[in-house]
Amino acid sequence: MRIGILGSGLMGGKLGTIFARGGHDVVFSYSHSEKKLERLARDAGAIAHAGTPREAAESADVLLIAVPWSRIADVLQQAGDVSGKIIVTCSMPMNDDDTDLVIAHSSSGAEELARMIPDAHVVSAFCTVPSEVLFAVFELRDTERRPSLVYCGDNKHAKTIAAQLIRDVGFDPVDAGPLRMARYLEPFTLLIAQLAYEGDEGPALAYRFERFEERE
Ligand SMILES: NC(=O)c1ccc[n+]([C@@H]2O[C@H](COP(=O)([O-])OP(=O)(O)OC[C@H]3O[C@@H](n4cnc5c(N)ncnc54)[C@H](OP(=O)(O)O)[C@@H]3O)[C@@H](O)[C@H]2O)c1
């Protein structure tokens, strides 16, 4: 797949690197530093490139949006026409000091994003884990007990592709249903962040859902 990374920071830089190492063609974009984008591309391997958001979007099958909430409008404007594209977002609708959701309960960041680009197919994925765990999950992807990763969206094909990318990173994708489920997925992410960043055991945290047979 050709994957455009819009926002090449902690999440976008690491996920883009993993996608490239997994054999995808990746364009890193949207940073204050062109040099950083070039370094990310160089380190990720031969099929990765640095580019502008427009270049990342033009040829992409999938776009990953990984920018602070305040930059969403800007990065979309720079990316240009994204009609028909699969948009995977891990961006959380956080306030400027990153302490609380600015959209919740009756909507979600993912739904607001979908409203901004109605001709694209938005899937919410990857926001429920901290960036610090991504490389470890990728390295351990051949283990049987993969960690779970919840995702949601309204377009079946876009969800199939997102689930494939989730598998490529090393998670077990858990389909949480339509995009409006992001209303629950995004607050869940704040719980994960609390456990990752306020606990004593470090931020490299993932989660796993187990199913059991019901007993009387
Ligand atoms: N970090 C996590 O563990 C985590 C987990 C789940 C969800 N999220 C969510 O994922 C999204 C991205 O988080 P992150 O931690 O990856 O953020 P980050 O490290 O700050 O990365 C954001 C990227 O956007 C770029 N950027 C920001 N403002 C820009 C501007 N004005 N012009 C050009 N480039 C600009 C940054 O540029 P530079 O390269 O110059 O910094 C960086 O590449 C956020 O919505 C966050 O809530 C993060």
The ligand as an SDF file (V2000), in Angstrom:
LIG
                    3D

 48 52  0  0  0  0  0  0  0  0999 V2000
    1.9900   10.3480   21.4920 N   0  0  0  0  0  0  0  0  0  0  0  0
    1.1610    9.3900   21.7700 C   0  0  0  0  0  0  0  0  0  0  0  0
    1.5220    8.4130   22.4470 O   0  0  0  0  0  0  0  0  0  0  0  0
   -0.2610    9.4370   21.2920 C   0  0  0  0  0  0  0  0  0  0  0  0
   -1.0740    8.3200   21.5490 C   0  0  0  0  0  0  0  0  0  0  0  0
   -2.3710    8.3160   21.0720 C   0  0  0  0  0  0  0  0  0  0  0  0
   -2.8600    9.4000   20.3550 C   0  0  0  0  0  0  0  0  0  0  0  0
   -2.0510   10.4740   20.1400 N   0  0  0  0  0  0  0  0  0  0  0  0
   -2.5980   11.5800   19.3540 C   0  0  0  0  0  0  0  0  0  0  0  0
   -1.9650   11.5400   18.0880 O   0  0  0  0  0  0  0  0  0  0  0  0
   -1.7750   12.8660   17.5830 C   0  0  0  0  0  0  0  0  0  0  0  0
   -0.2980   13.0890   17.3380 C   0  0  0  0  0  0  0  0  0  0  0  0
    0.3810   12.9490   18.5690 O   0  0  0  0  0  0  0  0  0  0  0  0
    1.9610   12.8980   18.6510 P   0  0  0  0  0  0  0  0  0  0  0  0
    2.2710   12.5920   20.0620 O   0  0  0  0  0  0  0  0  0  0  0  0
    2.4920   12.0770   17.5500 O   0  0  0  0  0  0  0  0  0  0  0  0
    2.2850   14.4450   18.3920 O   0  0  0  0  0  0  0  0  0  0  0  0
    3.6920   15.0830   18.0060 P   0  0  0  0  0  0  0  0  0  0  0  0
    4.7920   14.1800   18.4150 O   0  0  0  0  0  0  0  0  0  0  0  0
    3.6480   16.4620   18.5200 O   0  0  0  0  0  0  0  0  0  0  0  0
    3.6340   15.0850   16.3980 O   0  0  0  0  0  0  0  0  0  0  0  0
    2.8630   15.9970   15.6810 C   0  0  0  0  0  0  0  0  0  0  0  0
    3.4590   16.1800   14.3120 C   0  0  0  0  0  0  0  0  0  0  0  0
    2.8200   17.2960   13.6910 O   0  0  0  0  0  0  0  0  0  0  0  0
    3.8200   18.2410   13.3430 C   0  0  0  0  0  0  0  0  0  0  0  0
    3.3360   19.6200   13.5000 N   0  0  0  0  0  0  0  0  0  0  0  0
    2.6540   20.1470   14.5500 C   0  0  0  0  0  0  0  0  0  0  0  0
    2.3890   21.4520   14.3210 N   0  0  0  0  0  0  0  0  0  0  0  0
    2.9150   21.7330   13.1030 C   0  0  0  0  0  0  0  0  0  0  0  0
    2.9710   22.9100   12.3210 C   0  0  0  0  0  0  0  0  0  0  0  0
    2.4320   24.0590   12.7440 N   0  0  0  0  0  0  0  0  0  0  0  0
    3.5790   22.8420   11.1120 N   0  0  0  0  0  0  0  0  0  0  0  0
    4.1400   21.6950   10.6770 C   0  0  0  0  0  0  0  0  0  0  0  0
    4.1250   20.5380   11.3900 N   0  0  0  0  0  0  0  0  0  0  0  0
    3.5210   20.5710   12.5870 C   0  0  0  0  0  0  0  0  0  0  0  0
    4.9530   18.0160   14.3140 C   0  0  0  0  0  0  0  0  0  0  0  0
    6.1300   18.6050   13.8020 O   0  0  0  0  0  0  0  0  0  0  0  0
    7.5870   18.3320   14.4070 P   0  0  0  0  0  0  0  0  0  0  0  0
    8.0390   17.0610   13.7270 O   0  0  0  0  0  0  0  0  0  0  0  0
    8.3620   19.5170   14.0210 O   0  0  0  0  0  0  0  0  0  0  0  0
    7.4100   18.1520   15.8940 O   0  0  0  0  0  0  0  0  0  0  0  0
    4.9570   16.5030   14.3620 C   0  0  0  0  0  0  0  0  0  0  0  0
    5.6010   15.9530   13.2400 O   0  0  0  0  0  0  0  0  0  0  0  0
   -2.3480   13.8080   18.6400 C   0  0  0  0  0  0  0  0  0  0  0  0
   -3.6410   14.1640   18.2850 O   0  0  0  0  0  0  0  0  0  0  0  0
   -2.3510   12.9660   19.9070 C   0  0  0  0  0  0  0  0  0  0  0  0
   -3.3910   13.3460   20.7990 O   0  0  0  0  0  0  0  0  0  0  0  0
   -0.7570   10.5170   20.5800 C   0  0  0  0  0  0  0  0  0  0  0  0
  1  2  1  0
  2  3  2  0
  2  4  1  0
  4  5  1  0
  4 48  2  0
  5  6  2  0
  6  7  1  0
  7  8  2  0
  8  9  1  0
  8 48  1  0
  9 10  1  0
  9 46  1  0
 10 11  1  0
 11 12  1  0
 11 44  1  0
 12 13  1  0
 13 14  1  0
 14 15  2  0
 14 16  1  0
 14 17  1  0
 17 18  1  0
 18 19  2  0
 18 20  1  0
 18 21  1  0
 21 22  1  0
 22 23  1  0
 23 24  1  0
 23 42  1  0
 24 25  1  0
 25 26  1  0
 25 36  1  0
 26 27  1  0
 26 35  1  0
 27 28  2  0
 28 29  1  0
 29 30  1  0
 29 35  2  0
 30 31  1  0
 30 32  2  0
 32 33  1  0
 33 34  2  0
 34 35  1  0
 36 37  1  0
 36 42  1  0
 37 38  1  0
 38 39  2  0
 38 40  1  0
 38 41  1  0
 42 43  1  0
 44 45  1  0
 44 46  1  0
 46 47  1  0
M  CHG  2   8   1  16  -1
M  END
$$$$
